[in-house]
Amino acid sequence: MAFQPPYSPSLFRKWDNASGASVVALDNKIEQAMDLVKSHLMYAVREEVELLKEQIRELVEKNSQLERENTLLKTLASPEQLEKFQSRLSPEEPAPEAPETPEAPGGSAV
């Protein structure tokens, strides 16, 4: 008498096919989830890039304004005031945030 498995070979094939289909379905779900995560990340990155571009524009504008103000203050200051100011600065010290009020050529504050 030949060995008879407790299940029929055709049942095993059906289970194998169902298992293969299940693996494919799972792979598809994983791929969809990864695509969703990727799209969310791309959206977040684009949003952050736009915010950073706006900050850069604001900083460039502020830098230009400060450069114009600096140039104006240099033209209004007397050579003695500029020399006094520059002598206060040493290579280790950063420049002060707000310069002193320049004096007019007559000696009074502007």
PLY file of the C-alpha trace (Angstrom):
ply
format ascii 1.0
element vertex 110
property float x
property float y
property float z
element edge 109
property int vertex1
property int vertex2
end_header
0.00 0.00 0.00
1.41 3.40 -1.05
1.74 6.31 1.30
-1.29 8.57 1.12
-0.72 12.18 2.31
-3.40 13.59 4.61
-4.23 16.19 1.96
-4.71 15.93 -1.73
-2.00 17.35 -4.06
-4.60 19.50 -5.80
-5.46 21.11 -2.44
-1.77 21.90 -1.92
-1.56 23.56 -5.35
-4.60 25.68 -4.58
-3.05 26.74 -1.25
0.26 27.49 -2.99
-1.49 29.63 -5.61
-3.49 31.43 -2.94
-0.32 31.96 -0.93
1.45 33.39 -4.00
-1.46 35.71 -4.68
-1.41 36.76 -1.04
2.30 37.61 -1.27
1.70 39.66 -4.42
-1.20 41.48 -2.76
0.96 42.19 0.29
3.79 43.47 -1.91
1.32 45.77 -3.68
0.05 47.13 -0.35
3.62 47.76 0.83
4.44 49.55 -2.42
1.32 51.72 -2.12
2.22 52.58 1.47
5.77 53.49 0.44
4.44 55.67 -2.39
2.13 57.44 0.07
5.00 58.06 2.50
7.17 59.32 -0.37
4.50 61.76 -1.55
3.98 63.08 2.00
7.72 63.55 2.44
8.05 65.30 -0.91
5.20 67.65 0.01
6.81 68.44 3.37
10.20 69.06 1.73
8.67 71.38 -0.90
6.89 73.30 1.84
10.13 73.66 3.83
12.02 74.77 0.70
9.45 77.52 0.09
9.78 78.73 3.69
13.56 78.78 3.41
13.43 80.67 0.10
11.22 83.31 1.74
13.64 83.61 4.67
16.53 84.02 2.25
14.66 86.78 0.38
13.97 88.58 3.66
17.60 88.25 4.80
18.95 89.50 1.47
16.61 92.50 1.67
17.65 93.25 5.27
21.33 92.88 4.35
20.93 95.36 1.48
19.16 97.81 3.77
21.92 97.52 6.40
24.62 97.97 3.74
22.91 101.15 2.51
22.59 102.40 6.09
26.25 101.61 6.76
27.33 103.49 3.64
25.22 106.49 4.64
26.63 106.52 8.16
30.18 106.32 6.80
29.56 109.30 4.52
28.01 111.34 7.35
30.74 110.56 9.89
33.81 112.71 10.10
37.23 111.12 9.51
37.95 111.48 13.25
34.77 109.60 14.15
35.57 106.81 11.69
39.12 106.52 13.05
37.82 106.46 16.65
35.25 103.81 15.76
37.73 101.64 13.88
40.29 101.89 16.71
37.68 100.41 19.08
37.33 97.34 16.90
39.92 94.65 17.33
40.13 91.47 15.22
38.69 89.38 18.10
35.69 91.63 18.76
32.64 91.63 16.52
31.36 94.97 15.29
28.77 96.57 17.60
25.16 96.04 16.54
24.23 99.73 16.53
26.88 102.38 15.73
27.14 105.51 17.81
25.18 108.54 16.62
27.52 110.44 14.29
28.24 114.03 15.06
27.68 116.78 12.53
30.75 118.72 11.37
29.86 121.47 13.88
30.26 119.05 16.78
26.55 118.55 17.54
24.80 115.18 17.28
22.85 114.51 14.08
0 1
1 2
2 3
3 4
4 5
5 6
6 7
7 8
8 9
9 10
10 11
11 12
12 13
13 14
14 15
15 16
16 17
17 18
18 19
19 20
20 21
21 22
22 23
23 24
24 25
25 26
26 27
27 28
28 29
29 30
30 31
31 32
32 33
33 34
34 35
35 36
36 37
37 38
38 39
39 40
40 41
41 42
42 43
43 44
44 45
45 46
46 47
47 48
48 49
49 50
50 51
51 52
52 53
53 54
54 55
55 56
56 57
57 58
58 59
59 60
60 61
61 62
62 63
63 64
64 65
65 66
66 67
67 68
68 69
69 70
70 71
71 72
72 73
73 74
74 75
75 76
76 77
77 78
78 79
79 80
80 81
81 82
82 83
83 84
84 85
85 86
86 87
87 88
88 89
89 90
90 91
91 92
92 93
93 94
94 95
95 96
96 97
97 98
98 99
99 100
100 101
101 102
102 103
103 104
104 105
105 106
106 107
107 108
108 109
